[in-house]
Amino acid sequence: MNLQILPSHLLNEYLMNIGDGLQGAFDQLKEAELTTPNFSFYTSVASVFSSKIEGEPIELDSYIKHKRDGLAFQPDYTKKIDDLYGAYELAQKNPLQESTVKEAHRLLSRHLVTESWQGRYRAQNMYVATEDGRIEYVAPIPSKVEGEMQKFFSDLKILLEADLSIEEVFYYSAMIHLVFVKIHPWNDGNGRSARLIEKWFMAEKLGEKAWFVQSEKTYYQHHHLYYQNIRAIGLEYDHLDYSKALPFLLMLPSTLLSEI
């Protein structure tokens, strides 16, 4: 495959590291008993834990009571998670492409950025800073974002049309997550979007059972390692070293195969 921006060179090493069992573990996934026609347990898990990675003070049990049973909480406690839940619902009903990714961002960022920047690529310089004020990542300059995203969606189209094994699907799902978050195309909501797109791609290739994979929960439970593995490939976009991405890529299959 002639991919422009999604690295493939770690695939063989990746396959040697995950071994057998992924297909069998995936086949055993099933819908949760708590799910109803109007409520998805696993969409709640994804929305809650993806939000908790970003520091939202939400608990899964409380959110289930809010979403499934109609229990009222203060709006500030649930609104960002409700927004993300809506983006997951959109993804479950629509093809993965640039227009739908932008629409998903419009939904999940309703309480993150002003309306004028919902579903729009940033026009500002972007960096990621630690709590003590150190810069830990510098994203591509705004003039590069559109071009990098066009490469991203071109690669995505190729992969969506390709015949991939389940192991290759997991590899590229995680790589899509990593590359998207490194492009950092939005003013905010990049991590939430990347984790959604990762699973969206899996579902396009493997079917609806992919939505039952609790990847967001795994990333939250090991969020220090999650961020460490993202940081490991470099400080600046123009000098990223994807040869160091294997520890991050292996986190996704570990959701099904083993504890990290």
Backbone torsions as a table, in degrees:
resi	resn	phi	psi	omega
1	MET	NA	137.1	-178.2
2	ASN	-94.7	77.8	-178.8
3	LEU	-87.7	143.7	-175.1
4	GLN	-94.9	-31.7	-169.4
5	ILE	-134.7	-19.0	-179.7
6	LEU	-95.3	110.2	-175.4
7	PRO	-66.5	138.6	177.9
8	SER	-112.2	-5.3	-167.7
9	HIS	-70.8	-13.1	178.4
10	LEU	-93.6	-0.3	-171.2
11	LEU	-60.2	-46.3	-178.3
12	ASN	-62.3	-44.5	178.0
13	GLU	-64.4	-38.7	177.0
14	TYR	-59.3	-47.9	-178.4
15	LEU	-62.1	-36.3	178.4
16	MET	-68.3	-28.4	-176.7
17	ASN	-83.6	-28.7	-176.1
18	ILE	-90.6	-19.1	176.3
19	GLY	63.2	-152.4	-177.9
20	ASP	-95.9	169.6	171.4
21	GLY	108.0	-12.9	-175.9
22	LEU	-64.7	-44.9	-179.2
23	GLN	-62.3	-43.6	179.6
24	GLY	-63.0	-42.3	178.8
25	ALA	-65.6	-39.0	179.1
26	PHE	-66.2	-41.0	-178.3
27	ASP	-63.0	-25.4	-178.7
28	GLN	-80.8	-9.8	179.5
29	LEU	-64.4	142.6	177.0
30	LYS	-150.3	161.8	-179.2
31	GLU	-64.2	147.4	-179.5
32	ALA	-77.8	149.7	-179.9
33	GLU	-63.7	-27.0	-178.7
34	LEU	-71.5	-16.9	-177.4
35	THR	-66.9	140.1	176.5
36	THR	-127.2	174.1	177.8
37	PRO	-58.4	-23.0	-177.6
38	ASN	-113.8	8.2	-176.4
39	PHE	-149.3	130.1	177.4
40	SER	-111.8	119.0	178.9
41	PHE	-61.6	-47.0	-174.7
42	TYR	-72.1	-27.3	173.0
43	THR	-68.2	-35.7	175.7
44	SER	-65.7	-43.8	177.6
45	VAL	-58.0	-46.9	-179.5
46	ALA	-61.6	-46.3	-176.2
47	SER	-67.4	-41.7	-178.5
48	VAL	-67.1	-50.4	-173.8
49	PHE	-75.5	-31.2	173.3
50	SER	-64.7	-36.8	177.7
51	SER	-71.8	-37.9	179.1
52	LYS	-64.4	-32.8	175.6
53	ILE	-58.0	-34.6	-179.2
54	GLU	-87.5	5.9	174.4
55	GLY	96.2	8.5	179.4
56	GLU	-72.1	133.0	-176.8
57	PRO	-85.7	65.8	-176.7
58	ILE	-119.3	143.5	176.6
59	GLU	-113.4	142.1	-175.7
60	LEU	-59.7	-45.0	-178.6
61	ASP	-59.3	-43.7	179.0
62	SER	-64.7	-40.8	-177.5
63	TYR	-67.6	-37.7	177.0
64	ILE	-62.6	-41.9	177.8
65	LYS	-62.9	-36.3	177.9
66	HIS	-70.0	-47.8	-170.9
67	LYS	-82.3	-39.7	-176.5
68	ARG	-87.7	-41.5	-171.4
69	ASP	-105.5	-3.3	176.0
70	GLY	77.0	17.4	179.3
71	LEU	-68.9	132.1	-175.9
72	ALA	-84.0	134.2	171.7
73	PHE	-126.8	169.2	173.1
74	GLN	-57.8	134.5	-176.1
75	PRO	-54.5	-36.7	-178.9
76	ASP	-62.9	-23.3	-177.2
77	TYR	-75.1	-29.0	-172.2
78	THR	-119.3	-12.8	-167.5
79	LYS	-64.2	-43.0	-178.7
80	LYS	-68.6	-32.7	178.2
81	ILE	-72.7	-39.1	174.7
82	ASP	-59.9	-40.9	178.1
83	ASP	-60.1	-45.3	-178.6
84	LEU	-68.8	-38.5	175.8
85	TYR	-56.4	-42.4	178.4
86	GLY	-64.1	-36.0	177.8
87	ALA	-67.3	-39.6	176.3
88	TYR	-64.3	-40.1	177.4
89	GLU	-61.6	-41.9	177.0
90	LEU	-60.6	-44.3	-178.5
91	ALA	-63.2	-34.3	-178.5
92	GLN	-70.9	-13.6	-176.2
93	LYS	-116.7	-0.8	-173.1
94	ASN	-136.2	153.8	178.3
95	PRO	-69.1	153.3	179.1
96	LEU	-84.7	111.1	178.7
97	GLN	-159.2	173.5	-172.8
98	GLU	-58.1	-45.0	-176.2
99	SER	-63.5	-38.5	-178.9
100	THR	-77.1	-31.0	174.1
101	VAL	-64.4	-41.6	177.2
102	LYS	-64.7	-38.6	177.9
103	GLU	-66.8	-39.4	176.8
104	ALA	-61.7	-40.2	177.8
105	HIS	-66.2	-37.1	176.7
106	ARG	-57.9	-37.9	-179.9
107	LEU	-73.4	-49.7	-172.7
108	LEU	-74.8	-16.5	-176.6
109	SER	-103.9	12.6	-176.5
110	ARG	-56.6	-31.9	179.0
111	HIS	-115.5	22.6	177.2
112	LEU	-113.1	-41.3	-177.6
113	VAL	-133.1	164.3	177.3
114	THR	-65.4	157.5	-175.3
115	GLU	-56.3	-34.3	-176.7
116	SER	-66.7	-17.8	-179.6
117	TRP	-110.4	7.0	176.6
118	GLN	-78.1	119.8	-179.0
119	GLY	76.6	14.7	179.4
120	ARG	-121.3	138.8	176.6
121	TYR	-67.5	147.5	-174.8
122	ARG	-68.3	154.5	174.4
123	ALA	-120.0	13.4	-178.4
124	GLN	-116.2	154.0	170.1
125	ASN	-63.1	148.6	-175.5
126	MET	-137.9	133.7	173.6
127	TYR	-141.1	160.3	177.6
128	VAL	-109.7	129.2	-178.4
129	ALA	-118.2	150.7	175.2
130	THR	-79.2	171.3	-179.3
131	GLU	-63.8	-26.2	179.8
132	ASP	-93.5	10.8	171.2
133	GLY	93.6	6.1	178.1
134	ARG	-84.2	138.4	175.8
135	ILE	-78.3	124.1	-179.5
136	GLU	-112.3	-8.1	175.5
137	TYR	-161.8	138.3	176.8
138	VAL	-117.7	115.0	-177.2
139	ALA	-76.8	166.2	178.7
140	PRO	-61.2	149.9	179.8
141	ILE	-63.2	153.5	-174.9
142	PRO	-52.9	-37.1	-177.7
143	SER	-65.7	-16.2	179.1
144	LYS	-93.0	-17.2	-169.0
145	VAL	-62.5	-48.9	-178.0
146	GLU	-57.5	-46.1	-179.7
147	GLY	-63.9	-41.6	178.8
148	GLU	-66.2	-36.8	178.7
149	MET	-70.3	-32.3	176.0
150	GLN	-66.5	-39.8	174.6
151	LYS	-62.4	-42.9	-179.6
152	PHE	-58.0	-49.8	-177.5
153	PHE	-74.1	-26.7	173.1
154	SER	-65.1	-45.2	176.9
155	ASP	-63.0	-40.8	-179.2
156	LEU	-60.4	-42.0	179.0
157	LYS	-62.0	-42.7	178.1
158	ILE	-61.1	-45.5	-178.4
159	LEU	-68.0	-36.8	179.2
160	LEU	-65.6	-28.4	180.0
161	GLU	-91.3	-10.1	-175.2
162	ALA	-83.8	154.8	174.4
163	ASP	-89.5	106.0	-174.8
164	LEU	-117.6	144.4	170.4
165	SER	-71.7	165.5	179.0
166	ILE	-62.2	-35.8	178.5
167	GLU	-64.5	-40.5	177.3
168	GLU	-67.0	-36.1	177.2
169	VAL	-61.4	-45.0	179.6
170	PHE	-65.0	-40.1	177.8
171	TYR	-59.3	-52.8	-175.8
172	TYR	-71.9	-29.9	175.8
173	SER	-59.5	-48.2	179.9
174	ALA	-67.9	-37.3	178.7
175	MET	-67.1	-38.1	175.2
176	ILE	-59.3	-45.4	176.3
177	HIS	-55.0	-51.4	-174.8
178	LEU	-66.5	-46.0	-178.7
179	VAL	-65.9	-41.3	179.3
180	PHE	-60.6	-46.4	-176.9
181	VAL	-68.2	-26.7	177.5
182	LYS	-77.1	-32.7	173.1
183	ILE	-66.4	-36.2	176.5
184	HIS	52.7	59.8	-169.6
185	PRO	-75.2	-20.4	-176.8
186	TRP	-99.4	164.4	171.5
187	ASN	-69.3	-31.4	175.8
188	ASP	-160.4	160.1	-179.4
189	GLY	91.3	15.4	-178.1
190	ASN	-68.5	-45.6	179.4
191	GLY	-64.4	-46.5	177.8
192	ARG	-57.7	-43.9	179.6
193	SER	-64.5	-44.5	-177.7
194	ALA	-61.7	-42.2	-179.9
195	ARG	-69.2	-35.0	175.7
196	LEU	-66.7	-46.9	-177.8
197	ILE	-64.4	-37.4	175.7
198	GLU	-53.5	-50.3	-177.5
199	LYS	-74.4	-33.4	177.7
200	TRP	-59.9	-45.0	178.0
201	PHE	-63.0	-44.0	178.0
202	MET	-57.1	-43.6	-178.7
203	ALA	-67.6	-36.2	177.4
204	GLU	-62.9	-35.5	-175.5
205	LYS	-90.9	-31.6	-170.3
206	LEU	-116.3	-8.7	-179.5
207	GLY	96.5	-178.7	-169.2
208	GLU	-65.2	-20.2	178.3
209	LYS	-60.8	-23.6	179.3
210	ALA	-59.8	-29.0	179.7
211	TRP	-69.6	-12.9	178.7
212	PHE	-88.4	-8.8	178.8
213	VAL	-70.1	124.1	-174.2
214	GLN	-92.3	55.5	-177.7
215	SER	-66.0	-41.9	-179.7
216	GLU	-60.5	-37.7	177.8
217	LYS	-65.2	-43.0	177.9
218	THR	-60.9	-45.4	179.8
219	TYR	-62.3	-38.6	178.9
220	TYR	-68.9	-44.1	-178.4
221	GLN	-62.1	-23.5	179.1
222	HIS	-125.1	42.8	-169.9
223	HIS	-66.8	-28.0	175.7
224	HIS	-66.0	-42.6	176.7
225	LEU	-67.9	-38.9	178.0
226	TYR	-55.8	-51.7	179.8
227	TYR	-69.4	-36.2	177.5
228	GLN	-60.2	-43.2	-179.2
229	ASN	-69.6	-33.3	175.4
230	ILE	-67.6	-43.2	-179.4
231	ARG	-67.1	-26.2	-170.3
232	ALA	-60.6	-23.7	-174.5
233	ILE	-87.1	-3.0	171.8
234	GLY	142.0	162.5	-176.8
235	LEU	-88.0	-32.4	-175.3
236	GLU	-125.1	141.1	-174.7
237	TYR	-55.9	-42.6	-175.9
238	ASP	-70.9	-8.2	-177.4
239	HIS	-127.8	28.0	179.9
240	LEU	-69.6	143.5	-179.7
241	ASP	-118.5	94.8	-176.1
242	TYR	-73.2	-6.5	174.0
243	SER	-66.1	-15.5	179.0
244	LYS	-98.1	13.9	-173.1
245	ALA	-87.8	-9.0	-173.1
246	LEU	-56.6	-44.0	178.9
247	PRO	-57.8	-37.0	176.9
248	PHE	-67.9	-45.8	-176.6
249	LEU	-60.8	-32.5	-177.2
250	LEU	-77.7	-11.0	178.8
251	MET	-67.2	-34.5	-176.7
252	LEU	-67.5	-52.5	178.3
253	PRO	-64.9	-23.6	178.0
254	SER	-63.5	-21.9	176.4
255	THR	-58.1	-33.6	-177.9
256	LEU	-103.6	-30.3	-168.3
257	LEU	-94.9	-33.5	-173.6
258	SER	-168.6	169.7	170.6
259	GLU	-78.6	146.2	177.3
260	ILE	-72.7	NA	NA
